[in-house]
Amino acid sequence: MPLIQFLNRPKNELEAGGRKSAPIQADENEPVKSCPSCRKSIPLSQLWGNYHCCPFCGHHFRMNSRQRISFIADSDSFQEMFPDIQAQDALQFPGYQNKIELTKKVSGEQEAVICGTAKIEGQTCGLFVMEPYFMMGSMGTAVGEKIVRLFELATEQRLPVLGFTVSGGARMQEGILSLMQMAKTSGAVKRHSDAGLFYLSVFTDPTTGGVTASFATESDIVLAEPGATVGFAGARVIEQTTRKKLPQGFQTAEFLMEHGFVDKIVPRNQQRQTIAALLKMHEGGAGHGEAAIHSI
């Protein structure tokens, strides 16, 4: 089934993939986007029909959380949970409350992660998808609480968990309360794992900071999208701290796979099939992860 049946037509430029592109027209009516990798112009209908990837070079454009859920989950199977858990300005950080309200209006979301249950080719799982257009998926107390509750529900109902990560790291406006979510989410992942249940994460661009240092990298199997940036601190910070030049391609998904931090890089048009196969292989438990990844 073509992707166009899974994706909702974007309602605005933000849903179409982020920053406004140059107003070049493929024809009289259809706008185009310029690929930041190969610089070619792509009609939006062709982009939407190709999993929001460049048909020329394969560049993966950022995708909002609702679009991703639409193409990865079986039709009408996603049941959202915990939508009322939202960020609170506990520290009264200057300007934070206004930023939250503005971000809600611009992104159309209430927080930087969407959680729920879904079916993927008939395989039921807990699902969380981080939202790049809500403060770049930054992790605050609400994000941590929603992810913890999802893992607790999955543990209780003996469900595997699938997570798509995209984040700029911990949310600085919440200070130590944000950093505490690293330990909090890790504890929930550990309890889910101790119950013998399967957790699969997919790195999308970018997955950085405290999210990378906690639940993103604690899964049984780690997949990544091509070219995704994955890391903890920024490359310039690392170079300035260590006073060493970093290798070419450092912090890309491909570099991490070469060094054993990613199990497999899966293009977006293959993700649904690959994820469904992994969920089926691990139905009822998390064993045989290494054998499973080599069989797909």
N, C-alpha and C positions, 0 to 999 in steps of 0.2 A: 504494500500500500504506500503511495507516495506521501512524502512529508506534508504536502500542502493540506492533507486531510487531518493532520495532527496539529498543525500550527494555527493559532488564531491570527487573522489578519491584524497587523499592528494598528492601533488606534491613533498613534502619534509618532513623532520622530524618535522619541525615547525608546518605545517598544520596537521600532524598526532597527535598533542596534546602537543607539548612543548618539554621539555628536552629529550635528547636521553636516551633510556632505555638500560638495559643490553642486550648484543647481544645473547639472548637465542632464539633458533629456535623451533617453534612448529613442523615443519617438515623441509625437505631439503630446501624449498624455502621461507617459510613464516616467517617473523619476529614476535616478540611478544612484548607487553608492560607489565611491572610489575605494578600492582595496588598499589598505595601508602597506601591504607586503609587495604586491606586483604592480600597484598603481593603475590597474585596469578598471574601467567603469563597468558596473554590473547592474542591470535592470533589477529593481527590487523584487519583482515577481520571480525572477530566476534565482535570486538570493534566498528568498523564502522557500522556494521549492527545492533547494539544495542544502537543507538543514542549517541555514544561515551561515554557509561556508562559501568562500570564493570558488567558483567552478574552474578557474584558471590555475591557481596555485595552491588551493586547499586551505587558505588562511581561515581560521575559525573566529568569526566575529563574536563579540560578547552577546549573550542571550539572556533576557530577563527570566525570572524564576517561573512565571506562568507559562511562557512559551516552552521552557524546558520540560515542565510537567506535562504539557499537552503532547509533546512528541515522544516522551519516554513511557508514559503510563497508558494502559488500555483506556479506551474511550469511556468517559463517565465513571471511571473506577476510583479516582482520587477523592478522598474524604479529608478535608482540612481539619486540623485540630489546633487548639490553643490560640485562636486568632486574637483573643482579648489580652494576651500577655504582651505588653508594650513597654518601651523604655520609660524610665522615670528619672527625673533630674535630681537624684538624691543628694548630690554634692552642690547643687545650685551653681553649676559651672556657667560662667557668663556667656549668654547667647545660645546655650545648648537647647533650651526648650523651644526657642524660635526655629532653630535649625531642624529639630525633630519635626515640627509641624510643617515646615516648608518641604522637607524631604518626603513626608507622607503625601503631600499634594503632587509633587513632581513625579515620584515613583509609582504612585497608586497603591503602595503597600503600607502596612502598619509597622512592619519591622524588617530586619535584614535577613530573616530566614522564614521559610514556609514549611510547616511540618504536617504530616498526616499519614494515612495509609493509602496504598494503591495496589493495583495488579499490573504486572508486566508480563505480557503473553501468558496470562492466567496465574502467574506466581504472585501471591500476596506478600507484601513487605511493608515495613515502616519506611517512610520516605521523607528526607529533608533536603531542601534546595535553597541555597543561599542566594541573596538578591544583590547583584552588583550595583544597582542604581539606588540602593538605600545606604548611603554613607559607605559605599564600596564594601558592602557586606561586613562591616566592622562588628566585632563581638562585644556586646555589652551584657548586662545582667539579664535582659529579656531574651536575647539570643541563647545564652547559656541555659536559662530555665526551660525554654521550649525544646531544646535538643535533649536535655536531661529527661524531661517528661516523655519525649518520644521513645528514648531508650528504655525507660521504666515500663512504659506501656508494651513495647515490643518484648521485653523480658517476661512480663506477666502473661502475654498472649502467645509467647513462643514464636515470634516473628523475626525474620532476618531484617536488617536495616540497610538501606541504600542511601548514601549521602553525596550530594554534589557540592563541593566547596569552592567558594570564591570569596576572598577577604583581604582587606588591607591590614588586618590584625586586630588587636584589642582597641576598644573605643576609649580614647584618652580622656574624654569628658567625664567618664565614670571612674577614672583612677584605679585604685586597688580593687574596687568592686568588679571591674572588668577583668583584671588579671586573675582574680579568684575563679573565674569561669573555666580557666584551663584545668585546674584540679577538679572542679565540680563535674565537668563533662567527662573527664578521664575516668572518674570514679564510676559514672553511669555506664560508660563503655566497658569497663572492667567487669562490672556485675553482669552485664549482658553476655560478655565472653565467658565468664565463669559458669553461666547457665548452658554453655555449649552451643550458643547461637551465632549465626553468621553475620558479619558486618563488612560491607563493600563500600569503598569511597572512590570518588572520581574527582581528580584535581582539574579545575578549570582555571582560566587566566583571570586574575592572579590569585594564587593561594599562598598567603604569606603571614608572618607574625605569629601571634599566639594561637591562631587556628591551626597553623602548620605544626606548632609545637605541642598540640594536644589532640583533639579528636580526629583531625584530618588524617594523621599518619598512624593511627592506632587500629586501623581496620585489618581484617584477615587478608584481604587482597586490595591492592592499590592500583587503580587505573588512572590514566591521565589523558587529556586531550592534547593533540599535537601542538607544540610550541608554547604550551602553558608555562608561565613563570611560577616557580614554586621555591619557597625559601623562608627563612626566618627574618633576619635583618637584611636591609638593602645592600646591594653589591658595593656601592660606594662606602657605606659604613664599614663593611668588612675589610675593604682595602685600606681604609684609613686606620682601622684598628690594628690589623695584622701587618700593615706596611708591605704587603705583597700583592702582586698583580694576579688577578683571578684568571682561571683558564677560560678559553673561548667557549661561549655557550653556557657558562656557569649559571645555575638556577633555572635552566630550561628543563622541561619534562624529559627530553631526550638525554640530557646530561645525567639526570637523576636515574633514569633507567639503566644507563651504562654502569652506574655505580651502585645499583641494587636497591634504590629507594622507591622505585616504581616497578610494578610487575609487568605492566603492558600498556602501551600507548594505543588508544582506540579512537579512530576518527568518529565524528559525530554520527555519520550515516551507518556505522556499524554498532553503535552503543546499545541500542535496544535489543538486538539479537544477542550480543555478547553478554549483557547483563542478565537477560532472561536465561541464558544457558548456565551462567554461574549460579543463579538463584536455584535453578532446578537441580544442579549437581549437589548443592549444599542443603537441599530440602531436609529440614529436621535437624540440622547441625552444621558446625563449622569445620569439620574435618576434611582432610585431603585437599587443602588449599593449593599446594604446590602442583599436585597432579592436575588439578582443575585448570589452573592458568596455562599449563603447557598443552592442554587438550583443546583449547579454543583458538 
